[in-house]
Amino acid sequence: MLIVGNHSGGTLIADTFVFGQHFYDRLGPERRFHRLAHDLVFKVSGLRALVERYGTVPASPANMTCALRRNAALLV
């Protein structure tokens, strides 16, 4: 499942966390779910550890392909 979002918060990504919660509420925690994020997110001290806890990975064609091959839902 490929989910394409249009968050309007600029660098504030609260909508991705709200969507993630709704996703798990509807499909359950056993359903794999990953988010792609800009490389900058992984360079900010402390932010990387936070987003990785929730299945966020750096945005790249390789990470997208890997997630989809694992039958994970993927939020772009």
Secondary structure, DSSP 8 states (H G I E B T S, - for coil): -EE-----STT--HHHHHHHHHHHHHH-TTS-EEEEE-GGGGGSTTHHHHHHHTTEEE--HHHHHHHHHTT-EEE-
